[in-house]
Amino acid sequence: MELEKFPSHIIEKIKTTWETWNSPPRLSSDSLHLDEIEEMNLNTMQEG
């Protein structure tokens, strides 16, 4: 596919989206993971 046929702002959007998809996970996914661990710990304490 030839990107030259697209307007430059579209190409920039595609590049930005691509970089976002291919970058390592940031703090948001880490904090979500920590929230899940906390919830599991709370459930374990309530059961025990």
Contact map, one row per residue, 1 for C-alpha under 8 A:
111000000000000000000000000000000000000000000000
111110000000000000000000000000000000000000000000
111111000010000000000000000000000000000000000000
011111100000000000000000000000000000000000000000
011111100000000000000000000000000000000000000000
001111110110000000000000000000000000000000000000
000111111110000000000000000000000000000000000000
000001111111000000000000000000000000000000000000
000000111111100000000000000000000000000000000000
000001111111110000000000000000000000000000000000
001001111111111000000000000000000000000000000000
000000011111111100000000000000000000000000000000
000000001111111110000000000000000000000000000000
000000000111111111000000000000000000000000000000
000000000011111111100000000000000000000000000000
000000000001111111110000000000000000000000000000
000000000000111111111000000000000000000000000000
000000000000011111111100000000000000000000000000
000000000000001111111110000000000000000000000000
000000000000000111111110000000000000000000000000
000000000000000011111110000000000000000000000000
000000000000000001111111000000000000000000000000
000000000000000000111111100000000000000000000000
000000000000000000000111110000000000000000000000
000000000000000000000011111111000000000000000000
000000000000000000000001111111000000000000000000
000000000000000000000000111111100000000000000000
000000000000000000000000111111110000000000000000
000000000000000000000000111111111000000000000000
000000000000000000000000111111111100000000000000
000000000000000000000000001111111110000000000000
000000000000000000000000000111111111000000000000
000000000000000000000000000011111111100000000000
000000000000000000000000000001111111110000000000
000000000000000000000000000000111111111000000000
000000000000000000000000000000011111111100000000
000000000000000000000000000000001111111110000000
000000000000000000000000000000000111111111000000
000000000000000000000000000000000011111111100000
000000000000000000000000000000000001111111110000
000000000000000000000000000000000000111111111000
000000000000000000000000000000000000011111111100
000000000000000000000000000000000000001111111110
000000000000000000000000000000000000000111111111
000000000000000000000000000000000000000011111111
000000000000000000000000000000000000000001111111
000000000000000000000000000000000000000000111111
000000000000000000000000000000000000000000011111
